[in-house]
């Protein structure tokens, strides 16, 4: 089983930043990447803060993926179960 996300350090103009990569089940690879906005500097490189930010970003990613799925279903004319029962 894969981790749902990984943290990686990427150099930018500002300095080395923590980025989070999300696992895409359909592509079978880490396909989506976002910055946590946390600099990787100091003795522990702010890893704990980066992990907390990554968890929040992962939750947002899941919501956006499920919303995207509902939008595709709506465009295809597929009604959700709650709409069919009404």
Order of alpha helices (4+ residues) and beta strands (2+ residues): beta-beta-beta-alpha-alpha
